[in-house]
């Protein structure tokens, strides 16, 4: 990914996930794209980071800290099960 007005160096993307909300059908439309080079462990890390980001957004945008906490708890379970972090 490269932008002429960006200070960042070139980035190699192995995955991109786009989600959109369809108000009429009340459904999330997903477009997940993966390269064949993305390793399963990398996918686990991406899912974990995405879910944690969603938990943070849920808390900040709705004030539903209890629900966001439950999602963070699941993220910890997910990370332990996939061995992307060590068990406590």
Secondary structure, 3 states (H helix, E strand, C coil): CCCCCCCCCCCCCCEEEEEEEECCCCEEEEEEEECCCCCHHHHHHHHHHHHHHHHHHHHHHHCCHHHHHHHHHHHHHHHHHCCCCCCC
